[in-house]
Amino acid sequence: MSDEFLRVARQEIQLEIDNLNKIFLSCANDEQFHERSVEIAKHMHKIKGLAPMMGQEKIGEIAKMSDIITKHVSSHGVLKGSHDIILDAVKRMSSLCNGQTNIQPDDFRKHVMDTYPDIFEF
């Protein structure tokens, strides 16, 4: 891939993460997360698709799990603890996007699977 494509893709991912951070400024609990879940899912889905194409597999993996939770909330209603888990995901993706390398998606995956074993079957 060209350097230009990677630059634009990084900017796009950062923009999506910035948009998620803005949403969470006015989204403080599971009920509010449910109310905004469709909007949040659109941003997560875009990150999930773009990140692996630009070599950001960690961001892509976190976004993939977050996308599943967000879509579940959107279609099934309020899910206890979902706000905090997705906010944590956004913080992790933001840190990775800013060059932090010690964040592992496996830690996030374990936390999510322990919290929502009925949603995740992988």
Helices and strands as residue ranges (DSSP letters): H 3-25, H 30-35, H 37-53, H 57-76, H 82-97, H 105-115
